């Protein structure tokens, strides 16, 4: 395997004494495409939060580019997350009062990127997902698939290396979901690293590596 972009070593997570994620080792290489599936309550969301540096493990280590990040203060972790990891959620999380290009720009404001550069990156990211003709459209005028592509563009505009997607086709019809998955295939071909959490066997089947979770235990399928 190529050197790990992100790695979990013996990571566990417990809440109020209840172990939600059991001892887990996982190495995600640059350019990898993983799908993680499992029933509700199996620990998928907990795992995703740890991979996205949104949470800290109860024990074990999370490493980004071979550097442990668990003991770093929150501002340092946020900085690493901002330049390394992008997020795509089932619910899109777009602001109805902002245009597509403004929604994409929002992810860069907190990183101190100058306005002109933000606008240029946002336009290029929307063009990459096929929405160069919808720059000034507001989310309420966009289809579900278009809104999801705006959310993907928001992650891409930050020029991250790893994209974490939580049920990215869950609110989409099958044809629109297929178009989003085709976009993921294209991103992976361009070198993006992807981790997709899903209930769908069809979505999981698109990934190069398939893992499953049950009762806090992560297992890689052969």
C-alpha positions in Angstrom: 0.0 0.0 0.0 1.1 3.6 -0.6 2.0 5.7 2.4 -1.0 6.5 4.5 -2.8 9.8 4.1 -4.8 9.1 7.3 -4.4 6.3 9.8 -6.1 4.9 12.9 -4.0 2.8 15.3 -5.8 1.0 18.0 -8.5 3.7 18.1 -11.4 3.2 20.5 -14.3 5.5 21.3 -16.5 5.2 24.4 -19.4 7.4 25.6 -20.3 7.2 29.3 -18.5 3.9 29.6 -20.2 2.4 26.6 -17.7 1.4 23.9 -19.2 2.5 20.6 -16.0 1.8 18.5 -13.8 -1.1 19.4 -10.1 -1.2 18.9 -9.7 -0.2 15.2 -6.7 -0.1 12.9 -7.2 1.5 9.5 -4.8 2.9 6.9 -6.2 5.1 4.1 -3.7 5.5 1.3 -3.6 8.5 -1.0 -5.9 7.9 -3.9 -7.9 5.2 -2.0 -11.6 4.8 -2.4 -13.3 3.1 0.6 -16.9 2.4 1.3 -18.0 1.7 4.9 -21.4 0.1 5.4 -23.4 -1.3 8.3 -26.7 -0.9 10.1 -27.7 2.2 12.1 -26.0 2.2 15.5 -23.1 0.1 14.3 -20.5 2.9 14.9 -20.2 4.3 11.3 -20.9 7.9 12.3 -18.5 7.7 15.3 -15.8 6.4 12.9 -16.5 9.1 10.4 -16.2 11.8 13.1 -12.8 10.4 14.1 -11.6 10.3 10.5 -12.7 13.9 10.0 -11.0 15.1 13.2 -14.4 16.2 14.5 -13.9 14.0 17.6 -11.0 12.6 19.6 -10.5 8.9 20.4 -10.8 7.6 24.0 -7.6 5.7 23.3 -5.3 4.9 20.4 -3.9 7.3 17.8 -5.1 9.2 14.7 -2.3 10.2 12.3 -2.5 12.5 9.3 0.5 12.1 6.9 2.2 10.1 9.6 1.8 12.8 12.2 -0.2 12.1 15.4 -3.0 14.7 15.8 -4.8 13.7 19.0 -2.9 15.9 21.4 -2.9 19.0 19.3 -5.1 21.9 20.4 -8.4 22.5 18.6 -7.1 25.4 16.4 -4.3 23.2 15.1 -6.6 20.3 14.4 -9.1 22.6 12.7 -6.3 23.9 10.5 -5.2 20.4 9.5 -8.9 19.5 8.8 -9.4 22.6 6.7 -6.5 21.9 4.4 -6.8 18.1 4.3 -10.4 17.0 4.7 -13.7 17.8 2.9 -17.2 16.7 3.9 -20.3 15.8 1.9 -23.5 15.0 3.8 -26.9 13.6 2.9 -28.6 16.8 3.9 -26.4 19.1 1.7 -26.1 21.8 4.4 -26.4 24.8 1.9 -27.6 28.2 3.0 -30.9 29.1 1.2 -30.1 32.8 1.2 -26.8 32.3 -0.7 -26.1 31.5 -4.4 -24.3 28.3 -5.4 -21.0 30.2 -5.8 -21.4 31.9 -2.4 -22.2 28.6 -0.7 -19.0 27.2 -2.2 -17.0 30.3 -1.0 -18.2 29.9 2.6 -15.9 27.0 3.2 -12.9 29.1 2.4 -13.7 32.2 4.4 -12.6 30.8 7.8 -9.2 29.9 6.2 -8.5 33.5 5.4 -8.4 33.0 1.6 -8.7 36.4 -0.1 -12.1 37.2 -1.7 -10.9 37.2 -5.3 -9.2 33.8 -4.9 -12.2 32.4 -3.1 -14.5 33.4 -6.0 -12.1 32.0 -8.6 -11.7 28.7 -6.7 -15.5 28.5 -6.3 -16.2 29.0 -10.0 -13.6 26.4 -11.0 -15.0 23.9 -8.5 -18.5 24.3 -9.7 -17.3 23.9 -13.3 -15.6 20.7 -12.3 -18.9 19.3 -11.1 -20.8 20.5 -14.2 -22.5 23.5 -12.7 -20.8 26.4 -14.4 -24.2 27.5 -15.7 -25.7 27.6 -12.2 -23.3 29.9 -10.3 -25.9 32.4 -9.3 -28.7 29.9 -8.6 -30.0 29.6 -5.0 -30.4 26.1 -3.5 -34.3 26.3 -3.6 -34.0 26.5 -7.4 -31.7 23.5 -7.7 -32.5 19.9 -8.0 -31.4 17.4 -5.3 -28.5 16.3 -7.5 -27.4 19.8 -8.2 -27.5 20.7 -4.5 -25.3 17.7 -3.8 -22.9 18.7 -6.5 -22.7 22.2 -5.0 -21.8 20.5 -1.7 -19.1 18.5 -3.4 -17.8 21.6 -5.1 -17.6 23.3 -1.7 -15.2 20.6 -0.5 -13.2 20.6 -3.7 -12.7 24.4 -3.7 -10.7 24.0 -0.5 -8.3 21.8 -2.4 -8.5 19.0 0.1 -6.9 15.6 -0.3 -9.6 13.5 1.4 -13.3 13.6 0.8 -15.6 12.0 3.5 -19.1 11.4 2.3 -21.9 10.4 4.7 -24.8 8.8 2.7 -24.2 11.1 -0.2 -27.0 9.6 -2.3 -29.5 9.1 0.5 -31.8 11.9 -0.6 -31.4 11.3 -4.3 -33.3 9.2 -6.8 -31.3 6.3 -8.4 -30.5 8.1 -11.6 -29.3 11.3 -9.9 -27.4 9.2 -7.3 -25.6 7.4 -10.2 -24.5 10.7 -11.6 -23.0 11.7 -8.2 -21.2 8.4 -8.0 -19.9 8.8 -11.5 -18.5 12.2 -10.3 -16.8 10.3 -7.4 -15.3 7.9 -9.9 -13.9 10.9 -11.8 -12.5 12.5 -8.6 -10.8 9.3 -7.7 -9.3 9.1 -11.2 -7.9 12.6 -10.6 -6.2 11.5 -7.4 -8.8 12.3 -4.7 -9.0 10.0 -1.7 -12.6 9.1 -0.9 -14.4 7.5 2.1 -18.1 6.9 1.7 -20.4 5.8 4.5 -23.5 4.2 3.1 -26.4 1.7 3.7 -26.5 1.0 0.0 -24.8 -2.1 -1.4 -24.9 -0.5 -4.8 -23.0 2.6 -3.6 -20.5 0.4 -1.7 -20.0 -1.7 -4.8 -18.4 1.3 -6.6 -15.5 1.5 -4.1 -12.1 -0.1 -4.5 -12.2 -1.2 -0.8 -15.3 -2.3 1.1 -15.5 -2.4 4.8 -18.4 -3.2 7.1 -19.3 -2.3 10.7 -21.3 -4.2 13.3 -21.4 -3.5 17.0 -18.4 -1.1 16.8 -16.2 -3.6 15.0 -14.7 -2.6 11.6 -14.1 -5.5 9.1 -12.5 -5.3 5.7 -14.3 -7.4 3.1 -12.2 -9.7 0.9 
